[in-house]
Amino acid sequence: MARVAVEIPKIGLVMEAVRVTRWLKNVGDAIRQGEPLLEVETEKSVVEIEAAVSGRLEEILTAVGAEARVGDRIAWMEAEQAPAAVAPPARSPTRAPVASPRPTGGSASVGNRIVSTPAARRLAAERGVDLRRVSGTGPGGRVQLADLANETASASAPSSTAFAAPEMTPMQRALARSMTLSNATVPQFTLERSVDGSAVQAARTAYAAANAAAPAPSMNDFLLYSLGRALTEMPAMNAIYVDQGGGGIACARGTHIGLVVAVAGGLLVPVLHDVEQLSLTELAARRRDCVERTLQGKLRSDELGGATLSLSNLGAQGPDRFAAMINPPESAILAVGRQRDCVVPRAGGLAIRPMSELTLTVDHRVANGRLAAEFLARLVQILESGDWRV
């Protein structure tokens, strides 16, 4: 038997700390690898953390209600065998470098270097901000992107007593950090294309007639299915930019798509994994289950990351078209406007068709305009073809 530490993994790009809400196992219990071990509350949702090895829970170090940061040791397990000494996966936790104690009213430093994240340094250089004057809230006083955003916002805000003290929910703070990171570090461009929804409408009508007891796949299901096919056919779009070792492009194994879901107090983007392996009916069932658990705050940790692209559909009451911001580290997001009847040219004449506007926002480091345009054209072709594996 080998003694193995249980640590808080990285859950999502901007997560820094969690609160332990429930231990699902007691000291002495036998545990299988991949079995839920505890529940933690992040800024976005309540998620389960699974056991990395099989064995027995030996000691709990972090009690229910206590907070822990990414990489913190929260328990000990007696593993059946020591884990293999391999490089950690991309989403495994990594510890930040140890910095000197944080001075009051300023950032931490090591020698003459201010301890800060690469994104914070880039934004500081762009805005001419002296990092020595920024109070870091990261481990050991590390200056993070959110600290810099708060500093620049407070510096430019008018001195007035007309506004109440600013208040944000944890979810709003997480969204603010993510969107600031997106705007500051991702070179984004957009493309637009109209899509005829006649084939989707016909397929939904036919499905409802043949399956009266089951809900018909939604427009989002057809979009997710078509995105999965397009990403599989064009793997260069199924990738993310990795800002390590001089930067590079990492291609995904499988097709993993985020779905923007409106929840009380903000937005969540659960990820549907291996979309290309599912039929339309299977995908619809998984999407309904995922959205339901999102609204209940019961997502699993693996459903909060790993996507290369997200889908944002504002539905029937939304605008005709809109552009969405990329959710880092993803490389693209598709925004779908409301569907409406439009007069369009068809076969030398005019026809009324249910049309929607698709706006694709892309990370220019991953794809150029031609590749993105070909991807969007293929997506429209799939949606209008009526060729789906039900």
For each residue, the residues with C-beta under 8 A, 3 or more apart:
1: 55 78 79 80
2: 78 79 81 82 83
3: 58 76 77 78 79
4: 52 53 55 76 77 78 79 82 83
5: 73 75 76 77
6: 37 49 51 52 73 74 75 76 77
7: 71 72 73 74 93
8: 18 40 49 68 69 70 71 72 74 93
9: 49 70 91 92 93 301
10: 15 70 91 92 93 94
11: 15 18 40 42 47 301 304 305
12: 15 42 44 174 304 305
13: 178 181 305 328 329
14: 43 174 177 178 181
15: 10 11 12 18 42 43 44 70 174
16: 69 70 138 144
17: 67 68 69 70
18: 8 11 15 40 41 42 67 68 69
19: 40 41 65 66 67 68
20: 23 38 39 40 41 62 63 64 65 66 67 68 74
21: 39 40 41 46 64 65
22: 38 39 64
23: 20 26 37 38 60 64
24: 36 37 38 39 48
25: 29 31 37 38 57
26: 23 29 57
27: 57 58 59 60
28: 56 57
29: 25 26 56 57
30: 55 56
31: 25 35 37 51 54 55 56 57 77
32: 35 51 54
33: 50 51 52 53 54
34: 50 51
35: 31 32 50 51
36: 24 39 48 49 50 51
37: 6 23 24 25 31 48 49 50 51 57 75
38: 20 22 23 24 25 48 49 74 75
39: 20 21 22 24 36 46 47 48 49
40: 8 11 18 19 20 21 46 47 49 68
41: 18 19 20 21 45 46
42: 11 12 15 18 45 46 47 174 304
43: 14 15 170 171 173 174
44: 12 15 170 171 174 268 304
45: 41 42 268 294 297 298 299 304
46: 21 39 40 41 42 297 298 299
47: 11 39 40 42 299 300 301 303 304
48: 24 36 37 38 39 300 301
49: 6 8 9 36 37 38 39 40 301
50: 33 34 35 36 37 301
51: 6 31 32 33 34 35 36 37 54 55 77
52: 4 6 33 83
53: 4 33 77 79 80 81 83
54: 31 32 33 51 79 80
55: 1 4 30 31 51 77 78 79 80
56: 28 29 30 31 77 78
57: 25 26 27 28 29 31 37 60 75 77
58: 3 27 75 76 77 78
59: 27 75 76
60: 23 27 57 63 74 75
61: 73 74 75 76
62: 20 66 68 72 74 75
63: 20 60 66
64: 20 21 22 23
65: 19 20 21
66: 19 20 62 63
67: 17 18 19 20
68: 8 17 18 19 20 40 62 72 74
69: 8 16 17 18 72 139
70: 8 9 10 15 16 17 93
71: 7 8 93 94 95 96
72: 7 8 62 68 69
73: 5 6 7 61 76
74: 6 7 8 20 38 60 61 62 68
75: 5 6 37 38 57 58 59 60 61 62
76: 3 4 5 6 58 59 61 73
77: 3 4 5 6 31 51 53 55 56 57 58
78: 1 2 3 4 55 56 58
79: 1 2 3 4 53 54 55 82 83
80: 1 53 54 55
81: 2 53
82: 2 4 79
83: 2 4 52 53 79
84:
85:
86:
87:
88: 92 93 94
89: 92
90: 242 250
91: 9 10 305 306
92: 9 10 88 89
93: 7 8 9 10 70 71 88
94: 10 71 88
95: 71
96: 71 99 138 139 140 142
97: 110 115
98: 140
99: 96 102 108 109 110 115 139 140 141 142
100: 108 109 110 115 140 141
101: 108 140 141
102: 99 106 107 108 136 140 141
103: 106 107 108 141
104:
105: 135
106: 102 103 132 133 134 135 141
107: 102 103 114 115 116 131 132 134 135 136 141 142 143
108: 99 100 101 102 103 114 115 136 140 141 142 143
109: 99 100 112 113 114 115 132
110: 97 99 100 113 115
111:
112: 109
113: 109 110
114: 107 108 109 131 132 143
115: 97 99 100 107 108 109 110 136 138 140 141 142 143
116: 107 120 121 124 131 136 142 143 144
117: 120 121 138 142 143 144 145
118: 121 122 243
119: 122 123 144 145 181 184 185
120: 116 117 123 124 131 134 143 144 145 147 148
121: 116 117 118 124 125 131
122: 118 119 125 126 184 185
123: 119 120 126 127 129 145 148 149 184 185
124: 116 120 121 127 128 129 130 131 134 148
125: 121 122 128
126: 122 123 184
127: 123 124 148 152
128: 124 125
129: 123 124 133 134 148 151 152
130: 124 133 134
131: 107 114 116 120 121 124 134 143 148
132: 106 107 109 114
133: 106 129 130 151
134: 106 107 120 124 129 130 131 143 147 148 151
135: 105 106 107 141 143 147 151
136: 102 107 108 115 116 141 142 143 144 147
137: 144 146 147
138: 16 96 115 117 141 142 143 144 147
139: 69 96 99 142
140: 96 98 99 100 101 102 108 115
141: 99 100 101 102 103 106 107 108 115 135 136 138
142: 96 99 107 108 115 116 117 136 138 139
143: 107 108 114 115 116 117 120 131 134 135 136 138 147 148
144: 16 116 117 119 120 136 137 138 147 148 177
145: 117 119 120 123 148 149 177 180 181 184
146: 137 149 150 173 176 177 180
147: 120 134 135 136 137 138 143 144 150 151
148: 120 123 124 127 129 131 134 143 144 145 151 152
149: 123 145 146 152 153 176 177 180
150: 146 147 153 154
151: 129 133 134 135 147 148 154 155
152: 127 129 148 149 155 156
153: 149 150 156 157
154: 150 151 157
155: 151 152
156: 152 153
157: 153 154
158:
159:
160: 163
161:
162:
163: 160 166
164: 167
165:
166: 163
167: 164
168: 172 173 176
169: 172 173 265 266
170: 43 44 173 174
171: 43 44 174 175 263 265 266 267 268
172: 168 169 175 176 265 266
173: 43 146 168 169 170 176 177
174: 12 14 15 42 43 44 170 171 177 178 266
175: 171 172 178 179 266 267
176: 146 149 168 172 173 179 180
177: 14 144 145 146 149 173 174 180 181
178: 13 14 174 175 181 182 327 328
179: 175 176 182 183 325
180: 145 146 149 176 177 183 184
181: 13 14 119 145 177 178 184 185 186 328
182: 178 179 185 186 188 325 326 327 328
183: 179 180 186 325
184: 119 122 123 126 145 180 181
185: 119 122 123 181 182 243 328
186: 181 182 183 326 328 363 365
187: 363 364 365
188: 182 325 326 361 362 363 364
189: 361 362 364 369 372
190: 323 359 360 361 362
191: 359 360 362 369 372 373 376
192: 321 357 358 359 360
193: 357 358 360 376 377 379 380
194: 355 356 357 358 380
195: 355 356 357 358 379 380 383 384
196: 199 344 353 354 355 384
197: 200 201 219 339 353 354 355 356 383
198: 201 202 353 354 384
199: 196 202 203 383 384 385 386
200: 197 203 204 219 222 383
201: 197 198 204 205 354
202: 198 199 205 206 386
203: 199 200 206 207 217 222 386 388 390
204: 200 201 207 208 216 217
205: 201 202 208 209 216
206: 202 203 209 210
207: 203 204 210 211 216 217 390
208: 204 205 211 212 216
209: 205 206 212
210: 206 207
211: 207 208 214 216
212: 208 209
213:
214: 211
215: 284 288
216: 204 205 207 208 211
217: 203 204 207 221 222 280 281 283 284
218: 221 222 284 287
219: 197 200 222 223 313 336 339
220: 223 224 259 287 311 313
221: 217 218 224 225 280 283 284 287
222: 200 203 217 218 219 225 226 280 383 388
223: 219 220 226 227 311 313 334 336 383
224: 220 221 227 228 257 259 272 275 283 287 311
225: 221 222 228 229 275 278 280 283 388
226: 222 223 229 230 379 382 383
227: 223 224 230 231 255 257 275 309 311 334 379
228: 224 225 231 232 255 257 275 276 278 283
229: 225 226 232 233 276 382
230: 226 227 233 234 237 375 378 379 382
231: 227 228 234 235 237 238 255 257 276 308 309
232: 228 229 235 238 255 276
233: 229 230 378
234: 230 231 237 238 371 374 375 378
235: 231 232 238 239 251
236: 239 251 367 371
237: 230 231 234 308 309 331 332 366 367 371 372 375
238: 231 232 234 235 251 252 255 308 309
239: 235 236 249 250 251 252 308 331 366
240: 249 250 252 308 329 330 331 363 366
241: 247 248 249 250 329 331 363 365 366
242: 90 247 248 249 250 329
243: 118 185 247
244: 247 248
245: 248
246:
247: 241 242 243 244 365
248: 241 242 244 245
249: 239 240 241 242 365 366
250: 90 239 240 241 242
251: 235 236 238 239
252: 238 239 240 255 256 306 308
253:
254: 273 274 276 277
255: 227 228 231 232 238 252 274 275 276 308
256: 252 271 272 273 274 275 306 307 308
257: 224 227 228 231 271 272 275 307 308 309 310 311
258: 269 270 271 272 307 309 310 311 327 330
259: 220 224 269 270 271 272 287 290 291 310 311
260: 267 268 269 310 311 312 313 324
261: 267 268 269 270 291 294 295
262: 267
263: 171 266 267 268 294 295
264:
265: 169 171 172
266: 169 171 172 174 175 263
267: 171 175 260 261 262 263
268: 44 45 171 260 261 263 294 299
269: 258 259 260 261 304 307 310 327
270: 258 259 261 290 291 293 294 299 303 304
271: 256 257 258 259 302 303 304 305 306 307
272: 224 256 257 258 259 275 283 286 287 290
273: 254 256 302 303 306
274: 254 255 256 277 278
275: 224 225 227 228 255 256 257 272 278 283
276: 228 229 231 232 254 255
277: 254 274
278: 225 228 274 275 282 283 286
279: 282 283 389 390
280: 217 221 222 225 283 284 388 389 390
281: 217 284 285 390
282: 278 279 285 286
283: 217 221 224 225 228 272 275 278 279 280 286 287
284: 215 217 218 221 280 281 287 288
285: 281 282 288 289
286: 272 278 282 283 289 290
287: 218 220 221 224 259 272 283 284 290 291
288: 215 284 285 291 292
289: 285 286 292 293
290: 259 270 272 286 287 293 294 299 303
291: 259 261 270 287 288 294 295
292: 288 289 295 296
293: 270 289 290 296 297 298 299
294: 45 261 263 268 270 290 291 297 298 299
295: 261 263 291 292
296: 292 293
297: 45 46 293 294
298: 45 46 293 294
299: 45 46 47 268 270 290 293 294 303 304
300: 47 48 303 304
301: 9 11 47 48 49 50 304
302: 271 273 305 306
303: 47 270 271 273 290 299 300
304: 11 12 42 44 45 47 269 270 271 299 300 301
305: 11 12 13 91 271 302
306: 91 252 256 271 273 302
307: 256 257 258 269 271 310 327 330
308: 231 237 238 239 240 252 255 256 257 330 331 332
309: 227 231 237 238 257 258 330 331 332 333 334
310: 257 258 259 260 269 307 324 326 327 330 332 333 334
311: 220 223 224 227 257 258 259 260 333 334 336
312: 260 324 333 334 335 336
313: 219 220 223 260 318 335 336
314: 317 318 319 322 335 336 337 338
315: 318 338
316: 338 339
317: 314 338
318: 313 314 315 322 337 338
319: 314 322 337 338
320: 337 338 340 357
321: 192 335 337 357 359
322: 314 318 319 335 337 359
323: 190 335 359 361
324: 260 310 312 333 334 335 359 361
325: 179 182 183 188 333 361
326: 182 186 188 310 330 331 332 333 361 362 363
327: 178 182 258 269 307 310 330 333
328: 13 178 181 182 185 186
329: 13 240 241 242
330: 240 258 307 308 309 310 326 327 333 363
331: 237 239 240 241 308 309 326 362 363 365 366 367
332: 237 308 309 310 326 360 361 362 363 366 367 372
333: 309 310 311 312 324 325 326 327 330 360 361
334: 223 227 309 310 311 312 324 358 359 360 361 379
335: 312 313 314 321 322 323 324 358 359 360 361
336: 219 223 311 312 313 314 356 357 358 359
337: 314 318 319 320 321 322 356 357 358 359
338: 314 315 316 317 318 319 320 356
339: 197 219 316 354 355 356
340: 320 354 355 356
341: 352 353 354 355
342: 352 353 354 355
343: 350 351 352
344: 196 350 351 352 353 355
345: 348 349 350 351
346: 349 350 351 353
347: 351
348: 345
349: 345 346
350: 343 344 345 346
351: 343 344 345 346 347
352: 341 342 343 344
353: 196 197 198 341 342 344 346
354: 196 197 198 201 339 340 341 342
355: 194 195 196 197 339 340 341 342 344
356: 194 195 197 336 337 338 339 340
357: 192 193 194 195 320 321 336 337
358: 192 193 194 195 334 335 336 337 376 379 380
359: 190 191 192 321 322 323 324 334 335 336 337
360: 190 191 192 193 332 333 334 335 372 375 376
361: 188 189 190 323 324 325 326 332 333 334 335
362: 188 189 190 191 326 331 332 366 367 372
363: 186 187 188 240 241 326 330 331 332 366 367
364: 187 188 189 367 368
365: 186 187 241 247 249 331
366: 237 239 240 241 249 331 332 362 363
367: 236 237 331 332 362 363 364 371 372 375
368: 364 371 372
369: 189 191 372 373
370: 373 374
371: 234 236 237 367 368 374 375
372: 189 191 237 332 360 362 367 368 369 375 376
373: 191 369 370 376 377
374: 234 370 371 377 378
375: 230 234 237 360 367 371 372 378 379
376: 191 193 358 360 372 373 379 380
377: 193 373 374 380 381
378: 230 233 234 374 375 381 382
379: 193 195 226 227 230 334 358 375 376 382 383
380: 193 194 195 358 376 377 383 384
381: 377 378 384 385
382: 226 229 230 378 379 385 387
383: 195 197 199 200 222 223 226 379 380
384: 195 196 198 199 380 381
385: 199 381 382
386: 199 202 203
387: 382
388: 203 222 225 280
389: 279 280
390: 203 207 279 280 281
